[in-house]
Amino acid sequence: MERVRSSEAGAAVEVVAGWLSAAKSVAVLTGAGISAESGIPTFRGPGGVWKTYRAEELATPEGFARDPKLVWEWYDWRRSVIAEAQPNAGHRALAALEARAERFTVITQNVDGLHDRARSRNVLQVHGDIWTLRCIVCGRERRDLCPRLEPLPPYCACGGMERPGVVWFGESLPQGIWEQAVKATKAADLFFVIGTSAVVHPAAGLVYMAKSAGARVVEINVDDTPVSSSVDLCWRASAAQALPQLL
Ligand code: OAD
C-alpha cells in the first residue's frame, strides 16, 4: 500500500481528497486535540490537564469513591470551560464532510459534545458525555446542561449520589456504542485518526482494527503518536486548519 508522510499541506490535501471522493464508508476517531482550538485543554502534552491534576484521583472509580466532592468540583470546572467553548472549524468541517458522504461515523473520545453542536449526526461518544449524570444507586441517567451544579455532589430523586456519565480509567466502554464503533471501523475504507495521543485503549485499538480490515488510515495531529508509523498518511497540522481544506 502506498505510504505518504506529509507535513506539506498541498500534497496532503490532494491525496486525502482523492481518497475521500473514492471512499464509500468513512470513520473518524477524534480525541481532545480536535477541541484544543475551541479552548478546551487536552489531557497530555503541553498544557495538558494530567500535568496539573492526577488522573487516578479524578478519573477513576476509586478516586470517586474516596472523594466524590473533589471529583465533582473538577468535572464542574470542566463543564464550565466546555459551556463557554464553541465548535471550531475542524468540528464543522467533519459535519460538512458527513453531509456529502454515503456513510460517515464520528467516533469520539471527547465528552464535550462539540461534534453534536457542530451538527455532526452520526456521533459515537465512546467515553460518555460530560452533560449526563448517572445515579450510582438506581442507575437512572439524566442530562443537566447547567455549567455549575448545585449542590456538589448532586443527588438523584431516589436519594442516591450521582456521578458524571463518563468512562473512567479501569471501566468498560458503553457496550452498544462500542459495538457500533467497531462495526463502523471494520466497514470503513477510509479511517481518520484526529487529535488523539492514541495511548488510551480500547479506543486507540480502532486504528489498528481499521488498518487490518483494509482501510486507508490518515492521521491528523500536530505531533507524532504511537500509531503514526502504522498509518498511510501523517498530516502534521492542527485539526482546525487541516480539515476545512478537504471541503
Ligand atoms: P490527549 O490529551 O492524550 O491527546 C491529545 C492529542 O491531540 C495529542 O496527540 C496532541 O498532539 C494532539 N493535538 C493537540 N492540539 C491539536 C490540534 N489543534 N490539532 C490536532 N491535534 C492536536 O487526548 P486523548 O487522546 O483524547 O480519558 O486522550 C484519550 C483519553 O485520555 C481521554 O478520553 C481521557 C484521557 O485521559 C479519560 O479521562 C478516561
Boltz pocket constraint, residues with backbone or C-beta under 6 A from the ligand:
constraints:
  - pocket:
      binder: B
      contacts: [[A, 30], [A, 31], [A, 32], [A, 33], [A, 34], [A, 36], [A, 37], [A, 42], [A, 43], [A, 44], [A, 45], [A, 48], [A, 55], [A, 59], [A, 109], [A, 110], [A, 127], [A, 167], [A, 168], [A, 169], [A, 194], [A, 195], [A, 196], [A, 197], [A, 198], [A, 199], [A, 200], [A, 220], [A, 221], [A, 222], [A, 223], [A, 224], [A, 225], [A, 237], [A, 238], [A, 239], [A, 240]]
      max_distance: 6.0
